[in-house]
Amino acid sequence: PVDLMDLYKRSRSEGFGAEVQRRILIGTYALSAGYYDAYYVKAQKVRRLIQQDFLKAFESVDVIAAPSAPTTAYKIGADLTPVEMYLGDIYTLAVNLAGLPAINAPVGFDQNNLPVGLQLIGNYWSESQLLSVVHQYQQVTDWHTQRAAIAEENA
């Protein structure tokens, strides 16, 4: 790099793919001066509501099991639209907004031999409990040792 500014420009244009750049721009736009109150402040209020909903759920359960994504894994090189990519994140957004620990565990394959994941969500500061649950699951299944055919082809 020529200087620090050159490093910034190159790392953000060459170092990130189109999707990452798109998400950075959307975030920058939402945090810009004219939109701070319209987006950020409202988003913080929604975030607090999501946190409260999870805390209410954890009054009666230790771990929440949920899908990791609305579909199974995409094929390597799949041509997805930005909307399809955003929808692929939909089941992990609330967990990330709430700041909760979560882990994805392999639980099998679909009819096309593409992997299926299960998201396990824990309460705040329960990372060791989540790891224990996944470990126990792995003691009675062998999904974590299996690889999809597409992974073998691309290994």
C-alpha positions in Angstrom: 0.0 0.0 0.0 1.1 3.5 -0.8 -0.5 5.0 2.4 -3.2 4.3 4.9 -6.0 5.7 2.7 -4.8 3.5 -0.2 -4.9 0.5 2.2 -8.5 1.4 3.2 -9.6 1.8 -0.4 -8.0 -1.4 -1.7 -9.1 -3.5 1.3 -12.7 -2.5 0.9 -12.8 -2.8 -2.9 -10.5 -5.8 -3.4 -10.8 -7.5 0.0 -14.6 -7.7 0.2 -17.0 -9.4 -2.3 -20.0 -7.6 -3.8 -22.4 -8.8 -1.1 -20.2 -7.6 1.8 -19.7 -4.2 0.1 -23.5 -4.0 -0.4 -24.2 -4.6 3.3 -21.5 -2.1 4.4 -23.1 0.5 2.2 -26.6 -0.2 3.5 -25.3 0.1 7.1 -23.4 3.3 6.3 -26.5 4.8 4.7 -28.7 3.9 7.7 -26.3 5.5 10.1 -25.8 8.7 8.1 -26.8 11.9 9.9 -30.2 12.3 8.2 -31.3 8.8 8.8 -29.9 8.1 12.3 -33.2 8.6 14.1 -35.3 7.1 11.4 -33.4 3.8 11.4 -30.9 3.4 14.2 -33.0 4.6 17.1 -36.0 2.6 15.9 -33.9 -0.5 15.3 -32.5 -0.2 18.9 -36.1 -0.2 20.2 -37.0 -3.3 18.1 -33.8 -5.0 19.3 -34.9 -4.5 23.0 -38.3 -6.0 22.2 -36.5 -9.1 20.6 -34.3 -9.4 23.7 -37.3 -9.3 26.0 -39.1 -12.0 23.9 -36.1 -14.3 24.2 -35.8 -13.7 28.0 -39.4 -14.6 28.4 -38.9 -17.9 26.5 -35.8 -18.7 28.6 -38.0 -18.6 31.7 -39.4 -22.0 30.7 -36.7 -23.5 28.5 -32.9 -23.9 28.7 -32.2 -24.0 24.9 -34.2 -23.1 21.9 -33.8 -25.3 18.8 -34.7 -23.6 15.5 -33.8 -23.9 11.8 -30.5 -22.3 10.8 -31.9 -21.2 7.4 -35.2 -21.3 5.4 -33.5 -23.7 3.0 -30.8 -26.3 3.0 -27.3 -25.4 1.9 -26.9 -23.8 -1.5 -24.9 -25.6 -4.1 -21.3 -24.2 -4.5 -21.4 -21.4 -7.0 -25.1 -21.0 -6.9 -26.2 -17.7 -8.5 -28.3 -16.0 -5.8 -30.0 -12.7 -5.8 -29.3 -10.3 -3.0 -32.8 -10.9 -1.7 -32.2 -14.7 -1.6 -28.9 -14.1 0.3 -30.7 -11.8 2.8 -33.4 -14.4 3.3 -30.8 -17.0 4.0 -29.9 -15.0 7.1 -33.5 -14.6 8.3 -33.4 -17.2 11.1 -30.2 -16.0 12.6 -31.0 -12.3 12.6 -33.1 -12.2 15.8 -30.4 -14.1 17.7 -27.7 -11.7 16.5 -29.8 -8.7 17.3 -30.4 -10.0 20.8 -26.8 -10.8 21.3 -27.4 -14.4 22.3 -25.0 -17.3 22.0 -26.0 -19.8 19.3 -24.4 -22.7 17.5 -25.2 -24.5 14.3 -25.1 -28.3 14.4 -25.3 -30.6 11.3 -28.5 -32.8 11.5 -28.6 -34.6 8.2 -28.9 -34.1 4.4 -31.8 -33.2 2.1 -32.9 -35.3 -0.9 -30.1 -33.6 -3.0 -27.5 -34.6 -0.4 -27.0 -31.0 0.8 -26.4 -30.5 4.5 -29.2 -29.4 6.9 -28.3 -27.4 10.0 -30.0 -26.9 13.3 -29.5 -23.7 15.3 -29.4 -24.1 19.1 -29.9 -20.8 20.9 -28.9 -20.3 24.6 -29.6 -17.6 27.2 -27.0 -15.0 27.9 -23.7 -16.4 29.3 -24.8 -20.0 28.6 -22.1 -20.9 26.0 -20.9 -23.8 28.0 -24.4 -25.2 28.2 -24.8 -24.9 24.4 -21.5 -26.7 23.8 -22.6 -29.4 26.2 -25.9 -29.9 24.4 -24.2 -30.1 21.0 -21.6 -32.5 22.5 -24.4 -34.7 23.9 -26.1 -34.7 20.5 -22.9 -35.7 18.8 -22.6 -38.6 21.2 -25.8 -40.2 19.9 -25.6 -39.2 16.2 -22.8 -39.2 13.6 -24.0 -36.4 11.4 -21.0 -34.3 12.4 -18.6 -36.9 10.9 -20.4 -37.1 7.5 -19.7 -34.9 4.5 -22.0 -34.1 1.7 -21.0 -35.5 -1.8 -20.5 -31.9 -3.0 -18.0 -31.3 -0.2 -16.1 -34.4 -1.2 -16.1 -33.3 -4.9 -14.6 -29.9 -3.9 -12.1 -31.1 -1.3 
